[in-house]
Amino acid sequence: MKASGFAYFRANSVSDAVAAFRNCEGEARYLAGGQSLLASMNLRLQSPELLIDIAHIGELRGIEIRGSEVRIGSLTRHAEVLSSPIIAARVPLLAAAAPWVAHPAIRNKGTMGGSIALADPASEFPAVALALNARVELHNGDRVRFVDADDFFLDLYETAAEPDEILAAVWFPISGPNARSCFDELARRRGDYAVVGVAIAANFRAEIVEDIRIVFLSVGPTPQRAQRAEAALKGTALGEEDIAASQRALADDLSAASEDINTSAATRRHLAGVLLRRRLDTLRLSASAGATAS
């Protein structure tokens, strides 16, 4: 199946793109990497009358340090995130998740902004953005506003962005000296959509958890924070009983876990618990090594 007919407009600036969107009398869509949009158009799941190509807008590209954050332009490719020394040093959780994103061919075209804007609950970068409570920069040609990741992902493929807004960049906090993080997922084959995945970001005082954010992907309509599991771990040294208590709390966090023809909700909850234990063990060892080194 192929896409239905559509008009095409190449924008040279955010203002050009937004003006074209507002002037379209039918349905319009912004086009960046196109890895999800073009596939859905070929399946006739979407049939926009106008595609607005924003892939040539220079101000939407680049990775740079700004104060205590790293700003990643929305047109930055997944492959650029994977290879960036700035990301590796300053946002290690994002660097850990990048190799899990699909396959090299997709990483070479897919963009950071496209991943966050689509808000696929099985995608890695939305989960990382929520785990780090990144800020999403939205531009409508007239004004720029910021939305915390906590408030950005609303429902299945639904975000806080207005229809005419372009996701200009994502701002990730720079990892501090007491921060530890890890990412993992389970899939039938490497590159397939994850059956379940987890992104964890924590801050330690010596070997004690001061703060922790645990986010699961592919378990619901949006990336899911496990706030009960987080609460069970704050103030602990991630001992065996602490991790077991967190796993028990996770069952409540994921009580409404999604299911499909291949994986039941109960299986997803079980696998989420397995990943949680594995990665909390990783964090404990990392915190212990850091405390010894200091």
Secondary structure, DSSP 8 states (H G I E B T S, - for coil): ------EEEE-SSHHHHHHHHHH-SS-EEEESS-TTHHHHHHTTS---SEEEE-TT-GGG--EEEETTEEEEETT-BHHHHHH-HHHHHH-HHHHHHGGGSS-HHHHTT-BHHHHHHHT-TT-HHHHHHHHTT-EEEEE-SS-EEEEEHHHHEEETTEES--TT-EEEEEEEE---TTEEEEEEEE-SSTTS--SEEEEEEEEEETTEEEEEEEEEESSSSS-EE-HHHHHHHTTS---HHHHHHHHHHHHHHTTT----SS--HHHHHHHHHHHHHHHHHHHHHHHHHHHHH-
